[in-house]
Amino acid sequence: MELLYFGHSHLTRSVDQGLADEGLGRAHHRALYFIARKPDMTVSELLSLLAITKQSLGRVLNELVDRKLVEIRAGERDRRQRLLRLTPEGATMESELFEAVRERMSAAYASAGQAAVSGFWAVLEGLVPESERRQVMNLRG
């Protein structure tokens, strides 16, 4: 548990300064990350992925839209749907934040070796309930 806690803590710290420089927090980062993985994701899908309240998500999305990092548009078939997509500025920011995480993960993976990485992925997948795995796998692209 300690390794999970401290590993996650150091991993998220790798993006905290970039977020702080923009006056944003980790909730904004999570939203940017998932919207980048699935452009035109619905607000409902993002709400389900993040497992936060509508009010919290609304606050985060409003800030991201106000800063021109995310755009929201109506669905083509169902105009009530609200589809999310990163703007070019949002894509640039998300890419820079992701690069900081990628560098840290790449260094850890290189140090651990392929067998350890495969085992680690199997453990992580085992932590995700079976009922949610399809949703997670669909984000991989």
C-alpha positions as CSV (number, residue, x, y, z in Angstrom):
1,M,0.0,0.0,0.0
2,E,2.8,2.4,0.8
3,L,4.4,1.9,-2.6
4,L,1.1,2.5,-4.3
5,Y,0.5,5.6,-2.3
6,F,3.9,7.1,-2.7
7,G,4.3,6.0,-6.3
8,H,1.0,7.7,-7.2
9,S,1.9,10.7,-5.2
10,H,5.2,11.2,-7.0
11,L,3.7,10.5,-10.4
12,T,1.0,13.2,-9.9
13,R,3.5,15.6,-8.6
14,S,5.2,15.4,-11.9
15,V,2.3,17.4,-13.4
16,D,1.3,19.5,-10.4
17,Q,3.7,22.4,-11.1
18,G,2.5,22.7,-14.7
19,L,-1.1,22.7,-13.5
20,A,-0.4,25.2,-10.7
21,D,1.3,27.6,-13.3
22,E,-2.1,27.6,-15.1
23,G,-4.1,27.9,-11.9
24,L,-5.6,24.4,-12.5
25,G,-5.7,21.3,-10.3
26,R,-5.8,17.6,-10.7
27,A,-9.5,17.4,-11.5
28,H,-8.8,19.6,-14.5
29,H,-5.9,17.3,-15.5
30,R,-8.1,14.2,-15.3
31,A,-10.8,15.8,-17.4
32,L,-8.2,16.9,-20.0
33,Y,-6.6,13.4,-20.0
34,F,-9.8,11.5,-20.7
35,I,-11.2,14.0,-23.2
36,A,-7.9,13.7,-25.1
37,R,-8.2,9.9,-25.2
38,K,-11.8,10.0,-26.5
39,P,-12.7,13.1,-28.5
40,D,-16.4,13.8,-28.6
41,M,-16.9,12.0,-25.3
42,T,-20.3,12.9,-23.8
43,V,-20.5,14.8,-20.5
44,S,-22.3,11.7,-19.1
45,E,-19.4,9.4,-20.1
46,L,-16.9,11.7,-18.5
47,L,-19.0,12.0,-15.4
48,S,-19.1,8.2,-15.2
49,L,-15.3,7.8,-15.7
50,L,-14.4,10.4,-13.1
51,A,-17.0,9.2,-10.5
52,I,-17.6,12.8,-9.3
53,T,-20.7,14.8,-8.8
54,K,-22.3,16.8,-11.6
55,Q,-21.7,20.0,-9.7
56,S,-17.9,19.2,-9.4
57,L,-17.7,18.3,-13.1
58,G,-19.6,21.4,-14.1
59,R,-17.2,23.6,-12.2
60,V,-14.2,21.9,-13.9
61,L,-15.7,22.0,-17.4
62,N,-16.7,25.6,-17.0
63,E,-13.2,26.6,-16.1
64,L,-11.7,24.6,-19.0
65,V,-14.2,26.1,-21.5
66,D,-13.6,29.6,-20.2
67,R,-9.8,29.1,-20.7
68,K,-10.5,27.8,-24.2
69,L,-9.0,24.4,-23.4
70,V,-12.2,22.4,-24.0
71,E,-15.1,23.0,-26.4
72,I,-18.6,21.6,-25.9
73,R,-21.0,21.1,-28.8
74,A,-24.3,19.5,-29.3
75,G,-24.5,15.9,-30.6
76,E,-25.4,15.5,-34.3
77,R,-28.1,12.8,-33.8
78,D,-29.2,13.9,-30.3
79,R,-28.9,17.7,-29.9
80,R,-29.3,17.2,-26.1
81,Q,-26.0,15.5,-25.9
82,R,-23.0,17.6,-25.0
83,L,-19.9,16.4,-26.7
84,L,-16.4,17.3,-25.3
85,R,-13.3,17.9,-27.4
86,L,-10.0,19.6,-26.6
87,T,-9.2,22.8,-28.4
88,P,-5.7,23.0,-30.0
89,E,-4.6,24.9,-26.8
90,G,-6.1,22.2,-24.7
91,A,-4.4,19.4,-26.7
92,T,-1.0,21.2,-26.3
93,M,-1.4,21.5,-22.6
94,E,-2.6,17.9,-22.2
95,S,0.3,16.7,-24.3
96,E,2.8,18.6,-22.2
97,L,1.3,17.2,-18.9
98,F,1.2,13.7,-20.3
99,E,4.8,13.9,-21.4
100,A,5.9,14.6,-17.8
101,V,4.0,11.5,-16.6
102,R,5.3,9.4,-19.6
103,E,8.9,10.3,-18.8
104,R,8.5,9.3,-15.1
105,M,6.8,6.0,-16.1
106,S,9.3,5.2,-18.8
107,A,12.2,5.6,-16.4
108,A,10.4,3.4,-13.8
109,Y,9.6,0.8,-16.5
110,A,13.2,0.7,-17.8
111,S,14.5,0.2,-14.3
112,A,12.1,-2.6,-13.5
113,G,12.3,-4.6,-16.8
114,Q,9.7,-6.0,-19.0
115,A,8.6,-8.9,-16.8
116,A,8.0,-6.6,-13.9
117,V,6.1,-4.2,-16.1
118,S,3.8,-7.0,-17.4
119,G,3.2,-8.1,-13.9
120,F,2.4,-4.6,-12.8
121,W,-0.1,-4.1,-15.6
122,A,-1.7,-7.4,-14.6
123,V,-2.1,-6.3,-11.0
124,L,-3.5,-2.9,-12.1
125,E,-6.0,-4.6,-14.4
126,G,-6.9,-6.9,-11.5
127,L,-7.8,-3.9,-9.3
128,V,-10.4,-2.7,-11.8
129,P,-13.7,-4.5,-11.3
130,E,-14.7,-6.8,-14.1
131,S,-17.8,-4.6,-14.7
132,E,-15.7,-1.6,-15.5
133,R,-12.9,-3.1,-17.5
134,R,-14.5,-2.7,-20.9
135,Q,-14.9,1.0,-20.2
136,V,-11.2,1.3,-19.3
137,M,-10.0,-0.8,-22.3
138,N,-12.1,1.4,-24.7
139,L,-10.0,4.4,-23.6
140,R,-6.8,2.7,-24.9
141,G,-7.7,3.4,-28.5
